[in-house]
Amino acid sequence: MAPIFPLAKLAFLFVKQVARPLASSIKRKAVRSVLFKEKICLPPARLYHWCEVRMKMYVMNLGRSSQGSTIPRLSEEAAIELGANLLGEGVIFGIAVAILGYEVVRQKEKERKKEQDESDFIISLEQRINDLAFANEELDTKVRELTRNMYATQHQLQIQGATLQMKAHEGQAGGASSGNLTRALVEAKNKISS
């Protein structure tokens, strides 16, 4: 937490150093142009001077009882200097606020895009899960159908085996065809077991 304060102080000094050349160019412009001096440079300086003096008087308990106390007027040269400094720092501050605003908007957009990507990923995962569940149901249905067919086939083979056994018993009485019946019975039994 300690490094933040020196960085803040450094940032403040940077603004002051950058604002100086801007303030000097505003002073030169105010000296050359009466309209710039009267409409842009002097009003903020006079307002700042009035607020500063009023606050000092209030703190020192000088202007509380009589609201009509007069505030000394600022000389034109001092007002131009103060106005130029105020405008220079105001421009730098405005640029800093614009950069900060841009960064905030950019970070919010980045965060919104990240949330949208995560949301899309979750939706795609849910879709994939639904597809896999549907495929699982299809496979389950096919397995049940194959199991049912296997039991039906096994049952038919058992019936055929029983029929062959009956014929074999009848054939033993017949003599020569008993070998054929025995082979057929062994084949049926092999089909059932496999």
N, C-alpha and C positions, 0 to 999 in steps of 0.2 A: 504494500500500500504506500510505502514511503516514496518510491520513484514517481508517483503520480504528481506530487506537488512540484518537484523540480521541473517536470515536463510541462506542467501548466504555466509555471513562471517563464520557462523558455518560450512557450507559445505566445505568451503575452508580450515578451520582449521582441519576438519576431514580428508580431502585428505592429508594434510601435516603430520598429525599424523600417518596415515596408510602408507604413503610413507616412513617414517623414517626407520622402520625395513627392508623394501624392499631395500632401498638405502644402508643400512649397509651390507646386504647380498651381494649386487652387489659389494660393495667395497672389501669385503673379496674375492669374486670370481675374481675381477680384480687384486688383489695382487697375487693370486695364479696362475692365467693363463695369460700368456703373449699374447696369441692370443685373448682372450676375452678383455684384456686391450687395445691392439693396434687396433683391428677391430671394437669393439662394444662400449667401454666405452669412449675412448679418442676423437674420431672424433666428436661426438655431442658436447662434452664439449669445444673443440677448436673452433668449428663453432659458438657456443653460445658466447664464450668469444670474438671472432673477431667481431661479429655483435654488441655486447654490447659496446665494446670500440669504434668501428667506429661510432655508434650512439651518444655516449657521445662526441666524438671529433667533430662531425657534429653540435651538439647542442651548444657546447662551441666555435664554429667557429674556430677550430684548424686545421682540415684536409681538408678544402675546396679548398684552393689554390694549395696545392701540393698533388697530388693524390698518390705520392710515399711515403707518411709518413708511418713510420714503427709502427706496433702495437707490444707492448711487449709480448713476449711469456709467456704462463701460465706454472707454474711449474707442474711437473708430479703429485705430491701429490695433488695439488689444482685441477688439471684437473681430476684426478680420483674421488675426492670428488664431483666436479661439475657434472661430467658425471654420477656418481652413483645417485645423486639427480635428474638429468634430466631423467634418465631412470626409476627411481622409480616413479616419478610423471607422466611420460609418460605412464607407465603401468597402473597406477591407472586411469589416464585420458582415456586411451584406454578402460579399463573395463567399466568406466562410460558411454562412448560414445556407447559401445556395448549394455549396458543395456538400454540406452535412445533409441537407434535404435530399439531394440526389442520391447520396449513399444510403439513406434510410429507405428511399423508394426502391433502390436497387436491391437492398437486402430483403425487403418485403417481397419483391418480385421473385428473388432467388428462393426464398422460403416457400412461397406459393407454388413455384415450379417443382420444388422438392416434394412438397405435400401431394401435388398432383401426380408426380411420378410414383410415389409410394401408393397412392390410391389406385392408380392404374395397375400397378404390380399386384396389389391385393385382389383387385377385380379379376385380373388374369389368372391368379392362383385359384380363386373361387371357381372360375369357369373351368379350369383344368380339373379341379376336384370333382365338380359336377359331371364332367365328361368321363372321368375315371369311374365314378360311381355308376353312371349309366352303362359303361362297358362292363363293369363288374356284374351288374344285374343281368346283362345279356349273357355273359359267360355262365352265370349261375343257372339261368334258364336252360342253356344248352346242356350243361352238366346234368341237370334234372331230367331233361329229355333223353339224353344218352343213357342215364341210369335206368330210366323207365324202359327204354328199348332193350337194354341188356337183360333186365329181369324178364321182359316178355320173351326175348329170344331164348333165354335159359329155360323158361317154363315150357316153351314149345319143344326145345330139345329134350327136356325131361319126358314130355308126353311122347315124343317120337321114340325115345329110348325105351319107355315102358311098352310102347306098341311093338317095337322090335323084339323086346324080351318075350312078349306074349307070342309073337310069331315064331321066335326061336324055340319056345317050349312046344309049340305046335309042330314045328319043323323037326324037332328031335324025334318026334313020332314018325315023321316022314323019312328020315334017314339021310339021303344024299345032300339035301339042301341045308343041312345043319351047319356046315362049314361056312357057307355064304352068310347065313344069319349071324354067326358068331363074329365074322369079320365086320359086318355092318354094325353090330352092337358095340364092338371095340372102337370103331370110328366115331360113333355117336358119343360114346363116353369120353373120348379124346377131345371132341369138339366142345363138350360141356365143361370139361376141366380147363380148357384153354380159353 
